[in-house]
Amino acid sequence: MINLSSSILIHRPAATIFNFITVPANDFEWQYGTLGSSPTSAVPPGLGATFQTIGHLMGRRTQGTYEVTQYEASRRYGFRSLSGPLHLDTMFTLETGTGRTRVTVTTQAASGTSPQHSDRQMQRYMSRQLREDLALLKQVLEARSGASQPPI
């Protein structure tokens, strides 16, 4: 089992971030390995909705279907895999501060088939990817509003 967690401060309201990350079509803009993502259910976005992604993971093309398991506007968004090479359970939590929101992502992953790579290799790869994805999410959202980024 692989357990990952990462967080980042984004200088945008929680509602803006939540509304962006919960739209599957936006995944391509901030998730490096994602080639495409789209809803697969007729239900509106929210608890029980499903979506499908196509992407790359460690040099291999992947496809997976996911179900939304947590959906609390501007606070929590979670989903789990229904198909794909990994069994994933992912949760985004958003905590509002003055002029910024802390976005924390936790993921538990287990190989659905015999692993081509060790769990240690997979954990290092996925951990780096998660940090890079969050940095890109920050960049995309802060640039959209035209706001300058504060010094680190």
C-alpha positions in Angstrom: 0.0 0.0 0.0 1.3 3.4 -0.9 0.2 6.4 1.2 0.8 9.9 -0.1 0.1 13.4 1.3 1.0 16.8 0.1 -0.3 20.4 0.5 0.1 23.8 -0.9 -1.1 27.3 -0.2 -3.1 28.9 -3.1 -4.0 32.5 -3.1 -7.6 32.0 -4.2 -10.9 31.4 -2.4 -11.7 27.8 -1.6 -14.8 28.0 -3.8 -12.7 28.9 -6.8 -10.3 26.0 -6.2 -13.1 23.5 -5.5 -15.1 24.5 -8.6 -11.9 24.0 -10.7 -10.7 20.7 -9.3 -14.1 19.0 -9.4 -14.5 19.5 -13.2 -12.9 16.5 -14.9 -12.2 18.4 -18.1 -9.9 20.7 -16.1 -7.6 17.8 -15.1 -5.5 18.2 -18.3 -4.6 21.7 -17.3 -2.9 20.8 -13.9 -2.2 17.1 -13.9 1.0 16.4 -15.9 0.2 12.7 -16.8 -3.4 13.3 -17.8 -4.2 13.3 -21.5 -8.0 13.7 -21.0 -10.7 13.4 -18.5 -14.5 13.5 -18.8 -17.7 12.7 -16.8 -19.2 9.3 -17.5 -22.4 9.5 -15.5 -25.6 11.4 -16.2 -25.9 12.6 -12.6 -24.7 16.2 -11.9 -21.3 16.7 -10.3 -21.3 15.5 -6.8 -21.5 12.4 -4.6 -21.8 9.3 -6.8 -20.8 11.0 -10.1 -18.3 9.1 -12.2 -15.5 10.2 -14.5 -12.9 8.6 -16.7 -9.3 9.6 -17.3 -6.7 8.7 -19.9 -3.1 9.4 -19.0 0.5 8.1 -18.5 1.9 6.5 -15.4 5.6 5.6 -15.4 5.8 5.5 -19.1 2.7 3.4 -19.7 -0.6 4.6 -21.0 -3.4 4.2 -18.5 -7.2 4.5 -18.4 -9.3 4.5 -15.3 -12.9 5.1 -14.1 -13.5 6.9 -10.8 -16.4 7.5 -8.5 -16.9 10.6 -6.3 -17.1 9.5 -2.7 -16.9 12.9 -0.9 -18.3 16.2 -2.1 -18.7 19.0 0.4 -18.7 22.3 -1.5 -15.5 24.3 -0.9 -14.2 21.9 1.7 -13.8 18.2 0.7 -13.6 16.3 -2.6 -12.8 12.6 -2.7 -12.9 9.8 -5.3 -11.9 6.2 -5.6 -11.0 4.1 -8.6 -13.5 1.7 -10.1 -11.1 0.4 -12.8 -7.5 1.0 -13.9 -4.0 -0.2 -13.1 -4.1 1.1 -9.5 -6.7 1.0 -6.8 -6.8 4.7 -5.7 -8.6 6.5 -2.9 -7.9 10.2 -3.1 -9.1 13.1 -0.9 -8.7 16.9 -1.4 -9.4 19.0 1.7 -9.5 22.8 1.5 -8.9 25.1 4.5 -9.5 28.8 4.2 -7.2 31.4 5.5 -6.9 35.1 5.0 -6.6 35.6 1.3 -5.5 32.0 0.7 -6.5 28.4 0.8 -4.5 25.4 1.9 -5.1 22.5 -0.4 -4.1 19.1 1.0 -4.3 15.9 -1.0 -4.0 12.4 0.5 -4.0 9.3 -1.7 -3.8 5.6 -0.9 -2.8 3.4 -3.8 -2.4 -0.3 -4.3 -1.5 -2.1 -7.5 -4.5 -3.7 -9.1 -2.4 -6.2 -11.1 1.1 -7.7 -10.6 3.4 -4.7 -10.2 5.8 -3.9 -13.0 7.6 -1.5 -10.6 8.2 -1.9 -6.9 6.0 -0.1 -4.4 9.1 2.0 -3.4 9.7 3.2 -7.0 6.0 3.8 -7.5 5.8 5.8 -4.2 8.7 8.0 -5.2 7.3 8.6 -8.6 3.7 9.3 -7.4 4.9 11.6 -4.5 7.0 13.8 -6.9 4.1 13.9 -9.4 1.6 14.9 -6.7 3.9 17.8 -5.6 4.4 18.9 -9.2 0.6 18.7 -9.9 -0.2 20.9 -6.9 2.4 23.4 -7.9 0.9 23.5 -11.4 -2.6 23.9 -9.9 -1.4 26.9 -7.9 0.2 28.4 -11.0 -2.8 27.9 -13.2 -5.3 29.3 -10.6 -3.3 32.2 -9.5 -2.5 33.2 -13.1 -6.2 33.1 -14.1 -7.0 35.9 -11.8 -4.1 38.0 -12.9 -2.8 38.2 -9.4 0.9 38.4 -8.8 2.4 35.6 -6.8 3.7 36.5 -3.3 7.4 35.9 -2.5 8.2 32.6 -0.9 
